[in-house]
Amino acid sequence: MGDSQNLHRKIEEDIRKTGFISEMQATRIFLNRKWDVQVSGAYTDRDSGKDREYDILAGCEYFDFDEGTDGPIVELYFEMCVEVKKSKYPWVLLKKPSHMYGGPNLFSGSLHAFQDSIENASLFMFTESPWQDKGWFAYGIHEAFKKPNEHSSSYDALMSAYKAAQEIFDWRTEIFVPKWPDSKLHNPTIKPNPSHVLVRPVVVVDAPLYSAELLPNGSSKANKIEWGIVDFRFGTPNYPTRVCQIDVVQLDFLNKYLESVEEHLEQKFHALSNFALKN
């Protein structure tokens, strides 16, 4: 009996040392908010040719239906590719100087019906959003107190979130390909409903999260934060070089972060729906 209890205790301690508990907590938050959730899905890494796992794929879909045809007037599909990391080190987002701020950037695609009027779905979704309200971007992450020879879990997390988001975006846009008139797979029997596919890479960290910046007088300043945005530049022969914005969210504030994102999506969806009704 004693050996069994000791084994039970050791297993629980071992699990808590890993990131599995953190993943379960993040998954529960998405599920409680009624997002569609897939856990530990696989995709093929274009660089290595090997299968990789993403931790969480969470999505929400918005439709507005035409009462006459019972078909959608407009569709908005938003997904987050989430990498969850548990760290014994605080993560510090290194702020860019204001003149280095990047522009809006997420994996986004729009059906041709909106391209003339809403040329950049990424810019459209960024305007008046939690991402714009944040007001700053980071150019990298410092793992405080980590020894120089220790592996960087933050960079791995950013890269994994980027690659997963790229693959998921490609998969989702393929769903809409038969509707695009300029596509070789275009099917004229499918009504080209205005459709938007938006994918946001996100890293959820189970560790203290800070920002750090250099002040005009040359001193530095660190602040504890709930979440921030990293401009992540990545590119290989198999992945297009781009600066992709990746949200880094502290686990304890994930629910609050999702609430603000949902409010924004609702507002943008109504704007798209009203636009579709007028055109």
N, C-alpha and C positions, 0 to 999 in steps of 0.2 A: 504493500500500500504506500509505504514511504517513497519507494523508487518511482512509482507512478505519479505521485504528487510532485516530486522533484522534476520529473520529465515534463509534466504539465507546466510547471512554473518556468522551466528553462525555455520551453517552446514559446511561451508568451513573451518572455524577455527578449528572445531572439527576434520575434516578429516585430516588436516595438523598436528594435535597433535598425530595422530595414525601413523602406518607404511604404510598405504595404498598408499600414494603418493610415498613413497620410492619404494614400490613394483612395482608401475606403471612405475616409471622411469627406474628401472632395467629391467623390461619386455620390455620396448621400446628399450633399448640398445641391448638386445639380438635379437629382431625382426629386427631392423635396420641392424644388421650384418647377417641376413638371417639364423639364427638358428631356428630349430623347437622348438616351445615353448608351454608348457602346464602350466596353472596357477591354483593354488589351487586344485591340485589333492589329492586324498585320498589313504591311505594305513592303514593296521591294525597294531597297535603297539603290538608286541608280548608279552610285559610285562603286559600291562594293558588290552589287549584284545579289546581295543576301537579304533575307527577310528581316525586317525590324518591327518592333512593336511600338505602338503609341499607347499611352496610359489611358486616356479618356478622349472619346469623340462625343461631344455634346452639341445637339442642334435644336433649333426651334424654327418652325415654318409658319408663314402667314399667307392666308389666301383671302381674296375678296371675290365673291361669285357673282356672275351675271344671272339675274333672276330669269331672264328670257331663255338662255341656253343652258343654265346650270353649270356653266364652265367658268373657270377662274378669269377674272378681269386682270388681275395682277398677282404675281407670286413673289415672295421674298423668302429666301432660304438662307439662314445664318447658322454657321457652325463654328465651334471652337475646337481646335486640336490642342489638347492639354497634356503637358508633361508635368508630372508631380515629382518634386525633389524634397527629400528630408536632408537637412544639413546640420552638422554640429557647429558650423560657423555662420555668423551673421552675413547676409548678403548686402553689399553696398552698391547702389546704382550711381555711376559716375556721370554727373550732369554735363551736358554739352553747354558751351557758351551760347548765349542767346542768338548770336549771328550765325551759328552753325545748325540751327533747328532744321530738321528735315521736313518734307511735306507729308501729307497723308499717304499711307500705303498699307493696303491689305490685299489679300487675294480676292479679286472681285471680277465678276463678269456680268454683262447685261445683254439681254436679247436686243437685236437690232432696232426694235420698235422704239426704244428709248435713247438710242445712241445720238440722235441728232439734237435732242433736247437736254438730255443728261449725259454729257459726253464722258464723264468720269465717275463711275459708280463709287469708287473709293473716296473721291473728294466729296461727293454727295453725302455719303454715310459719315464722313469725318466732321462735316460742318455741324456746329452746335451739338457736339457729341461729348461723352465723357472723356474721349481721347483729346479733343480740342481743348476742353476745359482744363485738362491737366496742365497745359501751358509749358511743358518742358519735356525733353527727351534725354535719355542717357546714351552714351556711346559704348558703355561696357559695364561689367560687373566685377567688383573686387570682393573676394571672399575673405573677410577679416580674420586675421590670426592664422590663416592657412600657411603652412610651410611652403616655400618655393618649389620644393620637389614633389609636393602632393598634387594629385590629379585635380583638374578643374571640373567640378560637377556642373557649374553654372554654364560654361561654354557648351558642354555636351547637351545640356537641357535646351539651350537656345537652338542649337543645330538640329536636334531631334524634332522640336516643335516646328521649325521651318520646313524640314523635309516632309514631315507628315502633312502639314498644311498644303504644301505644293501638290502632293499626291491626291489628297482628298479633293482639292479644288479641281484637279484634272478629271477625277472621277465624276464629280457632280456636274461639271460643264458638259460632259459627254451625254448626260441624260437629256440635256436641252439641244444637243446638236441637230437631231432630226427636224427641229423647228426653225433652224437658221437658214434662210433662203440662199445664202452664199455657201452653204456647206454641201459637199458631195453627197452627204447622207440625208439631204433635205427631203422630207416627205410632205408633199403639198396638201395631203389630207389632214395633217396635224395643224391645228390653229396656232399661229405664232403669238401666244399670250406674252405680254410683257413680263419677263422673268429676270430675277436678280439672284445670283449665287454669291455669297460672301463668306469667306473663311478667315478666321482670326487665329493665329498661333498664340498660345498662352502658356506661361510657365507658372505653376503654383508652387510656392516654396514654404516648407514647414520649418521656418527659422526666422529670427528677427530680420526685418527688412529696413534698410536705411537708404537715404540719398546723401551724396556728398558733392559739394561744389567749391570752386575757388572764388573768393570774394575779390572785389576791385582792389582792396588794400593788400592783397597777397595772402591773406589768411584763409583757412579752409573752414567749412561749416558742414556738419552732419546733422541730419534730421531723421527721426523715425517716421516711416511712411507706411501706408496701407497697400499701395500698388504704384507702379510706374511703367514707363514705356522705354524699351531699348530699341534703338536703330541698329539692326543687325545686318551687316553686309556679308553676303555669302554668294559664292559662285564657283562652279567647277565646269569642266566640259559637258557634264551631264545635267547641270542645273543652271538656269539663267542667272547671271550676276544681277543682283538687285539689293536694294536696302529694304528690308522687310521689318516693319514695326512689330515687336513682340511684347505683349503685356506680361509683366511679372507681378504676381499677386501674392500677398502673404495669406496663408491658409485661413487664419482667423477672420480675415476680411473678405473672403471669397463670396459669401452670401450678399454682403453689401455691394460689392463690385457688380455682381450679376443683376441685382436690383436696378442699378443705374443703367446698365446695358439694356435691360428689357424695356425700361421706360423710353430709352432712345429709339429702340427698334419699333416700338409701337407708334411713336411720332413719325418716324420716317415711312413706315408702312402706310399710314393714313395719307401722308403727302403723296406717295406713289399712287395710291388708289384714287385720290382726287384728280391727279394728273391724268390717269388712264381714262377716267370717266369723261374728262373734257376733250380727249383726243380720239 
